[in-house]
Amino acid sequence: MSDPKTRTPAQAAVLCPKANAFQLRRCKKAVRSTMASKGAWCRLGRGLLRRRAVVVVGTVGLLLALGAPFMRIEFGSINVQQLSSSC
């Protein structure tokens, strides 16, 4: 038998027919219940991912509002004409 790391999907299907027999919905509920008890950062992340479009639009709007004053910025350069003639 080959090493599990080098098995092809066809070999895995023949050797492990029950590998995908369980339903993912049961596991999803179990993960969801354990994630709820992780804390505030977990809840924040899940909330942000639930409302992706609102978060993206809000973030882009905030960055544009903060960057708006810099749209008309002009950087000056110092040259010889700006020096005083007494030097």
Secondary structure as UniProt FT lines:
FT   HELIX           4..6
FT   HELIX           9..15
FT   TURN            17..20
FT   HELIX           24..36
FT   HELIX           40..50
FT   HELIX           52..67
FT   HELIX           68..72
FT   HELIX           80..82
FT   TURN            85..86
//
